[in-house]
Amino acid sequence: MRFRQVHLDFHTSEALPEIGRDFSKTQFQNMLKLGHVDSITVFSKCHHGWAYHPSEANDTHPNLSFDLLGAQIEAAHEIGVRTPVYLSAGLDEKLARRHPEWLIRDRQERTNWAADFMEPGYHQFCMNTPYLDMLAAQVREVVERYDADGIFLDIVGVRECYCQSCVAEIRRRGSDPRSTEDMRALWEETYSKYGAAMDEAVHTLKPELPLFHNNGHIARGRRDLAAFNTHLELESLPTGGWGYDHFPLSARYAQGLGMDVLGMTGKFHQFWGEFGGFKHPNALRYEAALNLANGAGCSVGDQLHPLGEMDEATYALIGEAYAEVEAKEEWCRDVSAVADIALLSAEAAGSFFESGAAAEKDAAAADTGAVRILLEGHYLFDVVDTQSDLKPYRILILPDRIAVTPELQSKLAAFTAAGSRILATGRSGLTPAGDRFALDLGAEWIGESPFNPTYARPDFELASLRSTSFLVYATGYEVGLAAGGRSLGSRQNPYFNRDLFTFTSHRHAPSRGVDVGPGFTEGADGFYAAWNLFTDYARYGSLPVKQILIHLLDSLLESTAGGRTVSVKLPAQGIVTLQEQPEADRRVLHLLYAPPIRRGKDTEVIEDLPIVQRTEVTLAETRTVKRLYLAPQRTPLDFVQENGKIACTVPEWSCHQMVVAEF
């Protein structure tokens, strides 16, 4: 896998003249060198539907006079740069106007992305139409005629569709298009049929050619969908709506799937197709380092000007980040993550309590809140699904809404029997019926609290707050103490819910100050908290909620083999990961720090990279350390190794520092 990739968008309307007029092999090569780029994804077909090369399977852009794709591939290969080739699969605007009957439709016959043809925008195709054969021919043509180093297919996934082709097919089967269950089965089959057609188009001729289908999100728990790809590219533009939480959540799941992973950001201030938009070089440096720290290569999105000249400011910007990546690659290849904690993703596990868009949002919030806690608490963690091997982990988090099926219960029983423990919150830990706990967490289920918000009063001291009743906005639940269970704190209710004739002050009523039952419990399998605490943290960012969860996690880690694998003092926005390089017989500790700030309405940006002063690090390690040093500087570090731990001090650093332990 190449670590320094560029994704060169080229969505170019037929309304634009002289396409590629200013393309120059020398200028193209010089910009790739300036950017320290070792792979660049170039375009066969864009969202407008045009080909950028001579084609029988498609229409060449009417204002292009030469083979731009071939020229780009030739120029890149001359200097050792790879060239995966992009085709827009789900969008083809010229064809949408010729064959609107092939487009995805909702129940009201509306199209997407653009709602109709009277506004600017693209329209998405249904793969259960003759369009699939046309697309396959376009892909096959590229594979046959060009020395592509991969195929990247965009805007594809399992799609809801009620076009007349889908309606006719479901009726042919003797079913009713009003049956959502039957339609969903058809949509899954349609994507599988698409995947098979693309696999045949690519791999019949070139079996080893990389192939990726981009849906903008790698669905946690859908290993069957991930398996359509030869590698994964995690689209995650922090300023484009994803935020800085998204990539760690996605990457900590993707690395565990055993595939090569790229993290895809952009050079843009905000989103794809933003001509003249730039992020700060420090932001790109940090995002590239974040990729490396999570076992991923790097891909930066750019958009080529219609005239075909590469933008020097863009490649100078990319080059600042990629020069650093190039120096660090030696310690970032062929790695596997070391983690103490597994987060069972609510998205991956699914919800057995309710379904629908609101439930999906709640599951996403539970995952997001959990990852924020784990990042800010500087834990080593992976995100897992129900198929993951839990043996490497000491703690498993079940965030807010995970029902324990018989299959999962059997897996968790083996996990806890080996001495590992569980932290469950909210309704997690209940049977799918939602009427009792399937795990021994020291609690007996009663039901959802009639009050909202409610108050938590833990029996333990928080890191920076004295004991009191702490507000929790998220839904709370009533539980009793099970036989053999231990209470770690209580629940308290307000005087009343805010209503027409019962309200006080500006928001909610205070606590009555009366304990109404356990809020935190301990049983043989682990800890339970009677609120949707992770959802609460995702939506409100409460300090007491954060410190409660960190106390519970630290207590569980102390009870399983003596605490964390890595202990480090960093600001809250600091990030810690630990990667193993088995072939090199070493571990690489990644320390990162960059504080995002909010600009405009809701855009997170990184600009300043403060100096982090001397950082004390303790690493649990029983193997004898031969050498401890900073990378890529190769500066030796003094350390003490005793009682199964390495202690060292990392001198001041900025953005990203690797500490390498060789055995």
FILO-298342 format. One line per field, with one value per residue (C-alpha): x, y, z; residue in one letter; chain. Coordinates in steps of 0.001 Angstrom, whole numbers, plus 500000, padded with zeros to 6 digits. Each point is the difference from the previous one (the first is absolute). Layout:
N
east: c(X|...)
north: c(Y|...)
up: c(Z|...)
type: c(a|...)
mol: c(A|...)
//
This chain:
663
east: c(500000|501222|499859|499948|497045|497998|496418|499796|496344|499076|496225|499833|496866|499494|499340|503740|502306|503492|500182|503598|501425|502787|500955|503769|501815|502894|497763|497917|503143|501500|496882|499989|503622|499255|497189|502099|497177|500489|496504|497328|496454|499154|496680|498517|496427|498561|496614|498974|500464|502769|503070|503428|501438|498901|497159|497517|498274|499395|499977|503219|499638|498968|502592|502970|502293|502465|500363|500358|499781|502722|502230|499609|500785|503068|501304|499484|501505|503130|500822|498854|496580|497080|496689|496775|497157|496689|496585|496838|497743|496854|499826|500038|498149|500099|498468|497460|498364|500004|498672|498182|498140|503264|500282|499385|496516|498386|496418|498752|502037|502451|503644|503106|502508|498296|496249|499117|501462|499254|502893|503773|501239|500506|497549|500838|499605|498358|502222|496914|499699|501903|502343|501978|501084|501075|502060|501638|501017|501549|501996|501098|501203|502260|501466|500683|501448|501893|502744|497847|501301|496504|496349|498073|496205|498044|496514|498928|498396|496790|497370|496288|498253|496418|500730|497801|502736|500101|496208|499629|502634|498405|496590|501487|501044|496421|500639|498672|502175|498261|501844|503097|501552|499689|501254|502988|500938|499875|502194|502600|499881|500364|503212|501350|499231|501796|503014|500204|499810|502812|502133|499591|500768|503207|501390|499329|502801|502108|499329|502308|498785|498826|496274|498106|496315|499477|496856|501423|499741|501208|496969|501060|498721|499639|503058|498171|499987|503632|500930|499014|503216|503643|500890|498151|500092|498400|498509|500126|500365|499935|498841|497544|497505|501822|501804|503192|498233|498980|503328|501187|496623|500126|503699|499955|497390|501513|503503|498564|498533|503417|500032|502280|498459|500327|498721|498524|499869|500140|502114|496777|498792|496680|498820|500759|499982|500983|502248|502264|499303|502918|500456|502952|503156|500001|496556|501193|503138|497844|497487|502800|501556|496613|499813|503422|499185|496980|501856|498824|501589|499054|497868|499404|497230|500651|497987|501782|499180|498070|502947|502126|502758|500900|499855|503415|498599|498106|503027|502167|497338|499799|503779|500395|498000|501264|503684|499390|498053|502831|502447|497709|498910|502662|498234|496451|499952|498625|498645|497302|498354|500590|496886|498708|496369|497541|497008|497175|498519|496292|499790|501663|497939|496720|497083|497567|497825|498736|500868|499801|501908|499799|501434|502849|500805|499999|502342|502341|499965|500804|503011|501159|499743|501893|502835|500266|500325|502627|501995|499854|500780|503098|499025|501244|496859|498523|496463|498605|496922|498324|502350|503184|502322|499756|502924|502596|497952|499591|496946|496956|497699|496330|498801|496411|497892|501488|497687|501713|498826|500621|502945|501522|499314|502022|502882|499892|499923|503296|501392|499227|500985|503514|500157|498984|497165|497158|498742|496354|497876|496316|498141|503167|500243|496277|498506|498415|496611|501318|498546|503026|503786|501781|503232|500949|500567|498630|496692|496371|498045|496905|499486|500444|499868|496894|502210|502272|502561|501116|503003|502941|501752|503039|501544|503456|501807|500405|503363|499213|496592|498821|497163|496519|497025|500998|497544|499517|497899|499806|497354|500381|498794|498747|501787|500227|503021|500301|501002|503752|500128|501758|498794|502567|497635|496365|497334|498061|496902|498957|496950|498046|500380|499702|496340|497300|499189|503155|503060|502570|502835|501360|500484|499263|499191|502829|500556|497897|503229|498461|501581|497438|502133|503368|501410|503284|500406|502631|499481|502165|500049|500797|498434|496641|498912|496259|500089|500826|503254|501835|497110|499937|503687|499635|497177|500851|503680|499395|503138|498440|498860|503499|501692|497499|500683|503774|499869|498003|502346|503125|498526|499273|503506|501547|497985|501358|503793|500829|498938|500702|502576|500924|499743|500748|499296|498575|497390|496458|500362|503168|499788|501969|500270|502365|500843|501947|502456|500519|502455|502236|499485|498989|497109|499322|498237|498293|499377|497892|498662|498114|497060|497178|498112|496638|499932|496930|496729|501167|503388|502762|503491|503535|502443|502364|502156|501074|503235|499369|502433|501862|497633|500255|499229|499630|499700|499158|502503|501474|502416|503470|500347|503180|499529|497522|500108|498031|498979|500647|502791|501636|500898|500661|497851|501119|497616|499556|498514|498899|497012|498654|499906|502111|500153|501394|499639|499332|501582|497829|498285|497291|497192|501289|502767|500791|501792|501475|500753|502178|500408)
north: c(500000|503487|502389|503385|500015|502781|499595|502360|500859|501172|500464|502219|501234|500084|503739|500504|500557|498766|497106|499085|502769|500869|496461|499543|496785|501918|502235|496984|498134|503021|500460|496334|500346|503234|498197|496892|498027|496302|499175|502137|498945|501359|500133|497840|501198|502789|500717|501876|496684|500925|497930|501667|497678|498518|497582|497694|499131|503643|503469|501988|503493|502128|502687|497660|499528|497356|497003|501768|496787|498332|503066|500151|496306|500241|503086|498489|496619|501647|501245|496905|501313|497584|500862|498420|501007|501511|499437|501540|496983|501318|503315|500798|503238|499928|496513|500994|502355|497320|497221|501481|496693|498423|502317|499142|501086|500262|498959|503300|499507|502747|499726|500503|501750|502854|499819|500787|501313|503664|500580|499530|496667|496317|497100|496519|496851|496714|497007|497843|501529|499752|502654|497268|498414|503391|500692|496575|500621|503346|498403|497096|502405|501835|496757|498702|503172|501707|499091|500898|499218|499547|500824|502414|499940|502785|500616|496403|497965|498286|502514|500265|500147|499881|500555|498084|497430|499156|500046|497721|497593|499711|499409|497385|498138|500039|502586|503471|503151|501304|497299|501770|496684|498558|503196|500091|496462|501168|503026|497747|497666|502955|501102|496439|499747|503294|498808|496767|501874|502355|497142|498224|503168|500634|496688|497745|501802|501184|497812|501954|503493|501981|500812|502303|500965|503328|500648|502752|497752|496526|498532|498424|496438|499573|497895|498591|503459|500677|496735|501437|502051|499001|502846|502781|503762|501844|503222|502415|503719|501556|503383|498453|498819|496951|501866|498877|497160|498062|498704|498432|498251|498691|499107|498194|497669|499718|499032|496933|498686|498925|502153|502822|503303|503547|503064|502464|503685|503056|503077|502036|502339|498170|497562|498306|502228|503132|501869|502464|498562|499037|498658|501021|497930|499048|498438|497780|499082|498911|498090|498106|499161|498836|497580|498565|499678|497878|497638|501697|501543|503502|501328|503730|501223|502683|501268|500572|503235|499326|501302|497213|501914|498805|502690|500730|501346|496746|497758|502187|499576|496219|499775|501449|497096|497296|500807|499077|496869|498892|500278|497979|497140|497589|499805|499926|497053|496543|500939|498653|501938|499320|500703|499493|500825|498851|502176|497895|502448|500672|500368|496625|498184|501485|500941|497325|502438|502217|500873|502973|503219|501183|496713|500239|503521|498787|497135|502418|502305|497102|499041|503598|500705|496832|500795|503538|498644|497473|502580|502669|497412|498951|496327|497378|498693|498322|500194|496507|498198|496786|497922|501408|497900|501411|498044|502807|502447|500450|502264|500009|503026|499479|503571|500936|497778|496573|497065|496748|497258|496347|499949|503131|498741|496866|502087|502350|497054|498757|503534|500459|496419|500885|502809|502914|502353|502022|503574|500306|503143|500763|497014|498162|496597|499282|497109|500925|500020|502824|498616|498635|500007|497236|500769|500113|503723|500183|501531|498892|501673|502054|502321|503467|502897|502204|503016|501874|501270|498141|500107|497692|499908|497692|498600|500776|503329|501450|501246|503708|500311|499504|497566|501250|499148|500257|500791|497428|501167|496646|497402|498316|496584|498573|496923|498180|498365|496334|497307|500173|503376|503054|503585|502557|502963|501002|501608|503099|501512|503623|501377|499693|500043|503375|500350|502625|500300|498439|501924|501992|502287|499928|496325|497121|499405|499245|496642|499153|498748|496611|496763|497974|496955|499008|501944|498106|496329|497291|496306|497055|501042|503669|503434|501463|503670|500730|502788|500344|501621|499715|501570|502719|500733|500104|502540|502076|499424|499959|500042|497887|497375|499842|499653|497392|497851|500409|498978|496875|499049|500570|497893|497165|500160|499951|496866|498231|499660|503263|502935|501500|498794|503645|502817|503487|503561|501946|502739|498743|500412|497892|496576|496847|496834|497032|497996|496739|499202|496246|499608|502721|498775|503419|502072|503577|502390|502928|503251|502677|503371|502665|501939|500517|503274|500995|502451|501307|498260|496455|499433|498451|501094|499451|502861|500184|497098|500861|498640|497151|500152|496996|497009|497251|496588|496598|496953|496543|497616|496721|499503|501412|503271|500177|503594|502828|502988|502795|499550|501163|501912|496752|501828|497524|500372|499214|497581|497782|496526|498267|498071|499456|503711|502401|503602|502835|503705|501257|503433|502815|499274|501332|498389|496417|498082|496307|498091|496675|497069|497343|496580)
up: c(500000|499151|502973|498209|497643|498360|498846|497012|499428|496484|499789|496942|498270|496252|500467|500599|496989|499126|502456|500811|497793|502448|500993|499931|500773|501542|502116|501132|501031|501734|502103|501024|501068|501872|501817|500813|498357|499235|498664|498323|499123|496538|498163|497305|500618|502159|501602|496838|498190|497567|499198|500005|497391|496668|500700|498311|503285|500920|498438|500144|501423|496991|500795|500544|496984|501262|502315|503343|502041|497956|500258|503783|500414|497778|501825|503451|499157|498614|503511|501895|501053|499867|498324|501220|497666|501113|498446|501351|500338|501661|498123|496268|499321|496197|500069|502663|497512|497299|502229|503002|500326|501269|502983|503642|501108|503396|500770|498533|496796|500984|498968|502126|500432|498182|500634|496379|496746|500656|502395|499572|501267|499309|499920|501265|497927|500958|499301|499382|496508|496685|501407|501776|496709|498640|503112|499868|496390|500965|502806|497814|497316|502459|501349|496487|498480|502826|502424|502991|503485|501391|499424|502254|499548|501667|501433|500438|502760|501008|498888|500615|496637|498742|496311|497594|499369|503708|500320|496973|501345|503422|498427|497665|503158|501224|502699|500699|499676|503122|501982|501295|501027|496492|498411|502347|498909|496375|500735|501607|496988|497639|501690|500004|496284|499417|502028|498032|496686|501017|501289|496654|498031|501950|501161|497026|498176|502971|503057|502326|499147|503069|499957|502344|500113|501779|502019|502220|503063|500909|501741|503279|500221|496216|499311|496989|498416|500925|498277|496603|500270|499810|502408|501814|499455|502913|498670|502923|499289|503496|498714|497547|502603|501365|502820|501724|501892|496910|498746|503282|500372|496440|500040|503336|498449|496516|501125|501695|496739|498760|496854|498895|501063|498675|501797|497507|500876|497724|499447|499956|502725|499899|497329|496690|496944|501912|497582|501787|503462|502239|503488|502132|499357|503685|499598|497173|501947|502936|497862|498255|503371|501282|497067|500810|503692|499091|497683|496806|496959|498856|497169|499458|497744|497383|497012|496703|498163|496745|497965|501461|501792|503499|502696|501499|503290|500474|499517|502189|502685|499515|499849|503500|501398|497664|500552|503624|499050|497722|502899|502287|497721|501247|503385|498607|497584|500762|503412|502287|502793|503692|502076|503526|499285|497351|499190|498579|497525|500421|496229|499513|502620|498779|502224|501019|501967|497163|496408|497684|499376|503617|501251|497484|501221|503601|499114|498229|503029|502342|497863|499642|503722|500865|497587|501371|503537|498918|498046|502705|502672|497983|499931|497556|498306|496959|498634|499444|498707|501099|497817|501523|502126|503535|501460|499657|502089|503736|499935|497722|499812|499141|499327|500904|497738|499289|500552|500948|497654|500912|497572|501503|503531|499299|498691|503001|502400|498546|500198|503693|500862|498825|502564|497780|500970|498532|500315|498943|499993|499421|498590|499003|501639|499754|498069|496627|501735|502168|503220|501883|500040|498110|501909|503662|500428|503515|498880|499695|497206|500810|497036|498532|502431|499693|500765|497630|500714|503103|502312|500716|503356|499792|503177|498624|499661|496524|498808|500201|501733|503571|500764|499159|497793|496332|497217|497219|497052|498216|500772|503371|501140|503271|501321|503275|501582|499055|502453|500377|498272|501368|499665|498799|500180|499910|497854|501012|498421|499560|501810|496765|496223|498304|498975|499643|503699|501441|498955|501860|498897|496457|499277|502363|503638|502442|501630|503021|501571|500669|498779|498032|499180|498623|497056|499701|500837|499947|499388|499072|496320|500511|500548|499025|499794|499876|497410|496299|501059|496692|498092|502648|499477|496200|500200|503069|500843|503757|502175|502804|497481|498527|503371|501201|496944|500265|503680|499126|497158|502104|502812|497591|498537|503477|500781|496892|500047|501690|497875|496626|497495|499399|502533|498759|501097|497067|499492|499387|496224|499989|498367|500779|497926|500174|496889|499822|497193|500446|497119|501443|503583|501271|501284|498921|502359|498252|501875|498274|501011|498043|501461|497444|500219|498536|497112|498235|500818|500686|498369|502104|498989|501226|499662|502968|501141|503553|501416|502422|502905|501395|499914|502586|498496|501643|497776|501329|498441|501236|497081|500435|498120|497926|498892|500577|497669|498326|496367|497403|501778|501255|503211|502848|503122|503529|501686|503022|499643|503180|501338|496506|499090|497953|501222|497885|499382|496477|499467|498690|496720|497673|497966|499884|501694|499700|502753|498862|502298|498362|501589)
type: c(m|r|f|r|q|v|h|l|d|f|h|t|s|e|a|l|p|e|i|g|r|d|f|s|k|t|q|f|q|n|m|l|k|l|g|h|v|d|s|i|t|v|f|s|k|c|h|h|g|w|a|y|h|p|s|e|a|n|d|t|h|p|n|l|s|f|d|l|l|g|a|q|i|e|a|a|h|e|i|g|v|r|t|p|v|y|l|s|a|g|l|d|e|k|l|a|r|r|h|p|e|w|l|i|r|d|r|q|e|r|t|n|w|a|a|d|f|m|e|p|g|y|h|q|f|c|m|n|t|p|y|l|d|m|l|a|a|q|v|r|e|v|v|e|r|y|d|a|d|g|i|f|l|d|i|v|g|v|r|e|c|y|c|q|s|c|v|a|e|i|r|r|r|g|s|d|p|r|s|t|e|d|m|r|a|l|w|e|e|t|y|s|k|y|g|a|a|m|d|e|a|v|h|t|l|k|p|e|l|p|l|f|h|n|n|g|h|i|a|r|g|r|r|d|l|a|a|f|n|t|h|l|e|l|e|s|l|p|t|g|g|w|g|y|d|h|f|p|l|s|a|r|y|a|q|g|l|g|m|d|v|l|g|m|t|g|k|f|h|q|f|w|g|e|f|g|g|f|k|h|p|n|a|l|r|y|e|a|a|l|n|l|a|n|g|a|g|c|s|v|g|d|q|l|h|p|l|g|e|m|d|e|a|t|y|a|l|i|g|e|a|y|a|e|v|e|a|k|e|e|w|c|r|d|v|s|a|v|a|d|i|a|l|l|s|a|e|a|a|g|s|f|f|e|s|g|a|a|a|e|k|d|a|a|a|a|d|t|g|a|v|r|i|l|l|e|g|h|y|l|f|d|v|v|d|t|q|s|d|l|k|p|y|r|i|l|i|l|p|d|r|i|a|v|t|p|e|l|q|s|k|l|a|a|f|t|a|a|g|s|r|i|l|a|t|g|r|s|g|l|t|p|a|g|d|r|f|a|l|d|l|g|a|e|w|i|g|e|s|p|f|n|p|t|y|a|r|p|d|f|e|l|a|s|l|r|s|t|s|f|l|v|y|a|t|g|y|e|v|g|l|a|a|g|g|r|s|l|g|s|r|q|n|p|y|f|n|r|d|l|f|t|f|t|s|h|r|h|a|p|s|r|g|v|d|v|g|p|g|f|t|e|g|a|d|g|f|y|a|a|w|n|l|f|t|d|y|a|r|y|g|s|l|p|v|k|q|i|l|i|h|l|l|d|s|l|l|e|s|t|a|g|g|r|t|v|s|v|k|l|p|a|q|g|i|v|t|l|q|e|q|p|e|a|d|r|r|v|l|h|l|l|y|a|p|p|i|r|r|g|k|d|t|e|v|i|e|d|l|p|i|v|q|r|t|e|v|t|l|a|e|t|r|t|v|k|r|l|y|l|a|p|q|r|t|p|l|d|f|v|q|e|n|g|k|i|a|c|t|v|p|e|w|s|c|h|q|m|v|v|a|e|f)
mol: c(A|A|A|A|A|A|A|A|A|A|A|A|A|A|A|A|A|A|A|A|A|A|A|A|A|A|A|A|A|A|A|A|A|A|A|A|A|A|A|A|A|A|A|A|A|A|A|A|A|A|A|A|A|A|A|A|A|A|A|A|A|A|A|A|A|A|A|A|A|A|A|A|A|A|A|A|A|A|A|A|A|A|A|A|A|A|A|A|A|A|A|A|A|A|A|A|A|A|A|A|A|A|A|A|A|A|A|A|A|A|A|A|A|A|A|A|A|A|A|A|A|A|A|A|A|A|A|A|A|A|A|A|A|A|A|A|A|A|A|A|A|A|A|A|A|A|A|A|A|A|A|A|A|A|A|A|A|A|A|A|A|A|A|A|A|A|A|A|A|A|A|A|A|A|A|A|A|A|A|A|A|A|A|A|A|A|A|A|A|A|A|A|A|A|A|A|A|A|A|A|A|A|A|A|A|A|A|A|A|A|A|A|A|A|A|A|A|A|A|A|A|A|A|A|A|A|A|A|A|A|A|A|A|A|A|A|A|A|A|A|A|A|A|A|A|A|A|A|A|A|A|A|A|A|A|A|A|A|A|A|A|A|A|A|A|A|A|A|A|A|A|A|A|A|A|A|A|A|A|A|A|A|A|A|A|A|A|A|A|A|A|A|A|A|A|A|A|A|A|A|A|A|A|A|A|A|A|A|A|A|A|A|A|A|A|A|A|A|A|A|A|A|A|A|A|A|A|A|A|A|A|A|A|A|A|A|A|A|A|A|A|A|A|A|A|A|A|A|A|A|A|A|A|A|A|A|A|A|A|A|A|A|A|A|A|A|A|A|A|A|A|A|A|A|A|A|A|A|A|A|A|A|A|A|A|A|A|A|A|A|A|A|A|A|A|A|A|A|A|A|A|A|A|A|A|A|A|A|A|A|A|A|A|A|A|A|A|A|A|A|A|A|A|A|A|A|A|A|A|A|A|A|A|A|A|A|A|A|A|A|A|A|A|A|A|A|A|A|A|A|A|A|A|A|A|A|A|A|A|A|A|A|A|A|A|A|A|A|A|A|A|A|A|A|A|A|A|A|A|A|A|A|A|A|A|A|A|A|A|A|A|A|A|A|A|A|A|A|A|A|A|A|A|A|A|A|A|A|A|A|A|A|A|A|A|A|A|A|A|A|A|A|A|A|A|A|A|A|A|A|A|A|A|A|A|A|A|A|A|A|A|A|A|A|A|A|A|A|A|A|A|A|A|A|A|A|A|A|A|A|A|A|A|A|A|A|A|A|A|A|A|A|A|A|A|A|A|A|A|A|A|A|A|A|A|A|A|A|A|A|A|A|A|A|A|A|A|A|A|A|A|A|A|A|A|A|A|A|A|A|A|A|A|A|A|A|A|A|A|A|A|A|A|A|A|A|A|A|A|A|A|A|A|A|A|A|A|A|A|A|A|A|A|A|A|A|A|A|A|A|A|A|A|A|A|A|A|A|A|A|A|A|A)
//
